């Protein structure tokens, strides 16, 4: 069961992200995927980075890791949802066992420092977890990368009532006179399909809910013609939980953005609703560090010091964060796939140069056999003629000298 406070916190982060993620071009993103990873990182953080992550998450860092684990577990248990996490580290990077034990179950792998080899491993995981929709891990990997923490999310549902395929040719707006792949549905479920929330920070919003057969729904959100997408989507996340005016209570006329209510003459007095929408597929890649303040990562990416002592005794800093996502709305249903990842490098200290000592006994040497407990030298010797190796291309192995016979 998901913690209600965690749900509110995730939705709040998603709404805040919408304000900066939505621009002139289409996009898609999952705040859920980012929140889960930030929560896992927050539990091992310290100092200013810890306070900033708490502000971004909306929860305390002390319980954040367990909340992140619970969120991933709850997602994985939902019908139509697949969720997975993966952790890859350099073998020489020690991890705090208590932090690693709190992570959700999932892939555990090693980074070798070989960029091509590591990239192939990480890309393969992203592709497998998203059925080939996301082909690459959304963070760079190089010789300095010591840790990668990633999450994958897959959503799929089939409409309870499929759409009819047709075409749309809008008469106005930015799509005017364009022939679009249209989807149409007629229903008598006015209240379950439509509501208008008249008073939001973005003005009136229209919501059309499309029910899937496994507990997943997709809500289409429309605002006023002069309201930007960032404002509409951010306000819509909050307004979705508000009651608003259901379809059956809407007055005649222009009852909301995109909504027209009329009285028509026909043979059936049952109220009906016709929903028209274009079919769509949206893809997007996000550099999460472009919005470091939003995600509480300003201090965490400062590589002059470490910020995650609860993850490793080695000082760590966030070196990159990214998300790749795709979503499709079709006649049959809805499908979305996302991979979110953060990578870390050593922070606070340069890569240490270690002394390497080589010893070669390539001339006569002595040896001592010593009794460990007492220090008693049991044997001592000096080697001037070591044994030869096997025959090689340089010639046969030399024969040992004959031992002198003892005198009578």
C-alpha positions in Angstrom: 0.0 0.0 0.0 1.5 3.3 -1.0 1.9 6.0 1.7 -0.6 8.8 0.9 2.1 11.4 1.9 4.5 9.8 -0.6 1.8 10.0 -3.4 1.3 13.7 -2.7 5.0 14.3 -2.7 5.5 12.5 -6.0 2.6 14.4 -7.6 3.9 17.7 -6.3 7.4 17.0 -7.9 5.7 16.0 -11.2 3.7 19.3 -11.2 6.8 21.4 -10.5 8.6 19.6 -13.3 5.8 20.2 -15.7 6.3 24.0 -15.2 9.8 23.7 -16.7 9.5 20.6 -18.9 6.7 21.7 -21.2 7.5 24.2 -23.9 6.6 24.6 -27.6 7.4 21.0 -28.5 5.7 17.8 -27.2 7.3 16.0 -24.3 6.7 13.2 -21.9 8.2 12.5 -18.4 7.7 10.6 -15.2 8.2 12.3 -11.9 7.6 9.0 -10.3 10.7 7.5 -11.8 12.9 10.4 -10.7 11.3 10.6 -7.2 12.0 7.0 -6.5 15.7 7.3 -7.4 16.1 10.6 -5.5 14.6 9.0 -2.4 17.1 6.1 -2.6 20.0 8.6 -2.9 18.7 10.9 -0.1 18.9 8.2 2.5 22.7 8.1 2.0 23.3 11.8 1.7 24.6 14.4 4.2 25.2 18.1 4.5 23.6 20.7 2.2 22.9 18.0 -0.4 20.7 16.2 2.1 18.7 19.3 2.9 18.2 20.1 -0.8 17.1 16.5 -1.6 14.6 16.7 1.3 13.2 19.9 -0.2 12.8 18.3 -3.6 11.3 15.1 -2.3 8.9 16.7 0.2 9.9 14.0 2.8 12.6 13.6 5.4 15.8 11.9 4.3 15.8 9.5 7.2 12.9 7.5 5.8 13.4 8.4 2.2 15.2 5.2 1.1 12.5 2.9 2.6 9.8 5.1 0.9 11.6 4.8 -2.4 11.9 1.0 -2.0 8.2 0.9 -1.1 7.3 3.0 -4.2 9.2 0.7 -6.6 7.6 -2.4 -5.0 4.1 -0.9 -5.2 4.6 0.0 -8.8 5.9 -3.5 -9.7 2.8 -5.0 -8.1 0.3 -2.9 -10.1 -1.5 -4.5 -13.0 -0.1 -3.1 -16.3 3.0 -1.7 -14.6 6.5 -3.1 -14.7 9.1 -1.4 -12.5 12.8 -2.3 -12.0 16.0 -0.9 -10.5 19.6 -1.5 -11.3 22.8 -0.7 -9.5 26.3 -0.9 -11.1 29.5 0.0 -9.3 33.2 -0.2 -9.8 34.6 -3.2 -7.9 37.0 -1.0 -5.9 34.1 1.2 -4.6 33.0 0.0 -1.2 29.3 0.3 -0.4 27.6 0.7 2.9 25.8 -2.6 3.5 22.9 -1.0 5.3 22.2 1.3 2.3 22.5 -1.4 -0.3 20.2 -3.6 1.8 17.5 -1.0 1.7 17.5 -0.8 -2.2 14.7 -2.5 -4.1 15.6 -5.9 -5.5 17.0 -5.8 -9.0 20.0 -6.0 -11.1 23.5 -5.7 -9.5 26.5 -5.3 -11.8 30.0 -4.1 -12.0 31.5 -1.2 -13.9 34.9 -2.1 -15.4 36.1 1.3 -16.5 36.0 0.1 -20.1 33.6 2.6 -21.6 32.4 0.5 -24.5 31.9 -2.6 -22.4 30.1 -0.7 -19.6 27.9 1.1 -22.1 26.8 -2.1 -23.8 25.9 -3.6 -20.4 23.8 -0.6 -19.3 22.1 -0.1 -22.7 21.2 -3.8 -22.8 19.5 -3.5 -19.4 17.5 -0.4 -20.4 16.4 -2.2 -23.6 15.4 -5.4 -21.9 13.4 -3.6 -19.2 11.4 -1.5 -21.7 10.9 -4.1 -24.4 13.2 -2.3 -26.7 11.5 1.1 -26.5 14.5 2.7 -24.7 17.6 1.5 -26.3 20.2 3.5 -24.3 20.8 4.3 -20.7 20.1 8.1 -20.4 23.4 9.0 -18.7 27.0 9.0 -20.1 29.4 6.4 -18.8 33.2 6.9 -18.8 36.3 5.8 -17.0 35.5 8.1 -14.0 32.0 6.7 -13.5 32.0 4.7 -10.2 28.3 4.2 -9.7 25.1 4.1 -11.8 21.7 3.9 -10.2 18.8 3.4 -12.7 15.1 2.8 -12.7 12.8 1.5 -15.5 9.1 2.0 -15.7 6.7 0.3 -18.2 3.0 1.1 -18.5 0.5 -0.7 -20.6 -3.3 -0.9 -20.7 -6.0 -1.8 -23.2 -9.1 0.4 -23.3 -12.3 -1.1 -21.9 -14.0 0.5 -24.9 -11.9 0.9 -28.0 -12.0 3.9 -30.2 -13.1 4.1 -33.7 -10.4 5.1 -36.2 -11.1 8.1 -38.4 -9.6 11.4 -39.3 -9.6 14.9 -37.8 -9.3 18.2 -39.7 -9.3 21.1 -37.1 -10.8 24.3 -38.4 -8.7 26.5 -36.2 -5.7 26.7 -33.9 -2.1 25.5 -34.7 -3.5 22.3 -36.3 -5.9 24.1 -38.6 -6.6 22.4 -42.0 -4.2 19.5 -41.1 -5.5 15.9 -41.7 -4.9 14.0 -38.5 -5.2 10.4 -37.5 -8.4 10.7 -35.4 -9.9 8.5 -32.7 -13.6 8.7 -31.8 -15.6 7.2 -29.0 -19.3 7.5 -28.2 -20.5 6.8 -24.7 -23.5 7.3 -22.3 -21.2 7.5 -19.3 -21.1 11.3 -19.1 -19.8 11.6 -15.6 -17.2 8.8 -15.8 -15.7 10.3 -19.0 -15.9 14.1 -18.6 -15.5 16.8 -16.0 -14.7 20.5 -16.1 -12.8 22.1 -13.2 -13.6 25.8 -13.7 -11.3 27.4 -11.1 -7.6 26.4 -11.3 -4.4 28.5 -11.5 -4.5 27.9 -15.2 -8.2 28.8 -15.6 -10.9 26.3 -16.4 -9.6 22.8 -17.4 -11.4 20.0 -19.2 -10.6 16.3 -18.2 -11.6 13.3 -20.3 -10.9 10.0 -18.6 -10.2 6.9 -20.7 -10.4 3.7 -18.7 -8.1 0.8 -19.2 -8.9 -2.8 -18.5 -6.3 -3.3 -15.7 -6.8 -0.4 -13.4 -4.8 2.2 -15.4 -6.6 5.3 -16.8 -5.4 8.0 -19.1 -6.9 11.5 -18.5 -6.7 14.0 -21.4 -6.4 17.6 -20.2 -7.3 20.7 -22.2 -7.0 24.4 -21.1 -7.9 27.7 -22.7 -6.5 28.6 -26.1 -4.3 31.3 -24.7 -2.9 29.3 -21.7 0.5 27.7 -22.1 1.0 23.9 -21.8 3.2 24.2 -18.8 0.5 26.0 -16.8 -2.2 23.6 -18.0 -0.3 20.4 -17.1 1.0 21.7 -13.8 -2.5 22.8 -12.7 -4.1 19.7 -14.1 -2.1 17.4 -11.9 -3.5 19.1 -8.8 -7.0 19.7 -10.3 -7.4 16.0 -11.2 -8.3 15.2 -7.6 -10.8 18.0 -7.4 -14.5 17.2 -8.1 -15.3 19.9 -10.7 -18.5 19.7 -12.8 -19.3 16.2 -14.2 -20.6 15.9 -17.7 -24.2 15.5 -16.7 -24.2 18.8 -14.9 -22.6 20.9 -17.6 -24.8 23.8 -18.9 -25.8 24.3 -22.5 -23.2 26.1 -24.7 -19.5 26.3 -24.4 -19.2 24.6 -21.0 -15.4 24.4 -20.8 -12.3 24.3 -23.0 -13.1 22.1 -26.0 -16.6 21.3 -24.7 -19.9 22.1 -26.4 -23.2 21.1 -24.9 -26.3 21.1 -27.2 -29.8 19.7 -27.4 -30.4 17.5 -30.5 -33.4 15.8 -31.9 -33.3 12.1 -32.4 -34.8 8.7 -31.7 -33.0 8.1 -28.4 -33.5 10.5 -25.4 -30.4 9.0 -23.6 -27.7 11.7 -23.1 -24.5 10.8 -25.0 -21.0 12.1 -25.2 -18.7 11.9 -28.2 -15.0 12.1 -27.6 -12.6 13.0 -30.4 -8.8 13.0 -30.1 -5.9 12.4 -32.3 -3.7 9.4 -32.0 -0.2 10.3 -30.7 3.2 9.1 -29.9 5.6 11.3 -27.9 9.3 10.8 -27.1 11.6 12.9 -25.0 15.0 12.9 -23.4 15.7 15.0 -20.3 18.9 16.1 -18.7 17.9 16.3 -15.1 20.9 18.4 -14.1 19.5 21.2 -16.3 17.0 21.6 -13.4 19.3 20.9 -10.5 17.3 23.2 -8.1 14.1 21.4 -8.9 15.5 18.0 -8.1 17.6 19.1 -5.1 20.9 18.3 -6.9 22.8 21.7 -6.8 25.1 20.7 -3.9 25.1 17.0 -4.8 26.8 17.6 -8.1 29.6 19.7 -6.6 32.6 17.4 -7.2 35.0 19.2 -4.9 33.6 17.2 -2.0 31.5 14.1 -1.2 27.8 14.2 -0.4 26.8 10.6 0.2 28.6 9.1 3.2 25.7 6.8 3.8 26.3 5.1 0.4 30.0 4.7 0.5 33.0 5.8 2.6 34.5 7.1 -0.7 33.4 10.7 -1.3 30.8 10.7 -4.1 29.2 13.4 -6.2 26.4 13.2 -8.8 28.0 13.5 -12.3 24.9 13.1 -14.5 21.2 12.4 -14.4 18.8 11.7 -17.3 15.5 10.3 -18.3 14.4 8.9 -21.7 10.7 8.2 -22.2 8.1 7.4 -24.9 4.3 7.2 -24.8 1.7 6.1 -27.3 -2.1 6.6 -27.3 -3.8 4.5 -29.9 -7.2 2.9 -30.8 -6.5 -0.1 -28.6 -4.8 1.4 -25.6 -1.9 3.2 -24.0 1.8 2.3 -23.7 4.7 4.1 -22.1 8.3 3.3 -21.2 10.9 5.2 -19.3 14.4 4.8 -18.0 15.8 7.2 -15.4 19.3 7.1 -14.2 21.9 8.9 -12.1 25.7 8.3 -12.3 28.3 9.3 -9.7 32.0 9.9 -9.7 34.5 10.4 -6.9 34.2 13.8 -5.3 36.4 15.9 -3.0 39.7 14.2 -3.8 41.4 13.5 -7.0 41.9 10.0 -8.2 44.7 8.7 -5.9 48.0 7.6 -7.2 49.0 4.3 -5.5 52.5 3.2 -5.0 53.3 0.0 -7.0 56.3 -2.0 -5.8 57.9 -4.7 -7.9 60.5 -7.1 -6.5 62.5 -9.4 -8.7 64.9 -12.0 -7.4 67.0 -12.1 -10.6 70.4 -12.7 -8.9 71.7 -14.9 -6.1 69.5 -14.6 -3.0 69.2 -16.2 0.4 66.2 -17.7 2.3 65.2 -18.4 5.8 62.7 -20.9 7.2 61.4 -19.6 10.5 59.2 -21.0 13.2 56.4 -18.4 13.4 55.6 -18.6 17.1 59.2 -18.4 18.3 61.2 -16.8 15.6 63.5 -19.7 15.5 65.3 -20.0 12.2 65.0 -23.6 11.2 66.8 -23.3 7.9 68.8 -20.8 6.0 70.2 -20.9 2.6 71.6 -19.0 -0.4 70.6 -19.6 -4.0 73.1 -19.3 -6.8 71.7 -21.9 -9.3 67.9 -21.8 -9.6 66.1 -24.5 -11.5 65.7 -23.9 -15.2 62.3 -23.6 -16.8 60.8 -25.9 -19.5 62.4 -26.1 -22.9 61.8 -23.1 -25.1 62.6 -21.8 -28.5 66.0 -20.8 -27.2 67.1 -24.4 -26.8 66.8 -27.4 -24.5 66.7 -27.2 -20.8 70.3 -27.4 -19.4 71.3 -30.6 -17.7 72.0 -30.4 -14.0 75.5 -30.7 -12.9 76.5 -34.1 -11.5 76.6 -34.2 -7.8 80.1 -35.0 -6.3 80.4 -38.4 -4.8 81.1 -38.4 -1.1 84.7 -39.5 -0.2 85.1 -42.8 1.5 
